Amino acid sequence: MLSGAGGEDSFPLQQKLVVCSLLLLTQQSKIKEVTLGKLHETYSKVCRKQQMPAVGQSECLSLCQLLETRGIVGLKKSKEARLTKVSLKIAERDIEHAFKDKVLIGNILHAGI
């Protein structure tokens, strides 16, 4: 039996990629919240480095909204979607625990932006 496969608590890959991108940004810039536009830009770069398909900005916002309902990120809405502020609500070690995917997180954080 594979650990972390299936079940209600597993996160879709794209959600993991968005959160890892947010983690990279907040670690690199030392700021706690970033705009959706900046997050999507970083996420797109992360996807390219990991050779995975990226979603568009509006879908990225949808992913963030799903993550918000699960208590992973916080959103401060703006009139313009790309100016919506996104912030991490949980600690890095909690992300690893929630995702059950240390390898992916490690690879992304190691590769950088």
Secondary structure, 3 states (H helix, E strand, C coil): CCCCCCCCCCCCHHHHHHHHHHHHHHHHHCCCEEEHHHHHHHHHHHHHHCCCCCCCHHHHHHHHHHHHHCCCEEEECCCCHHHCEEEECCCHHHHHHHHCCHHHHHHHHHHCC
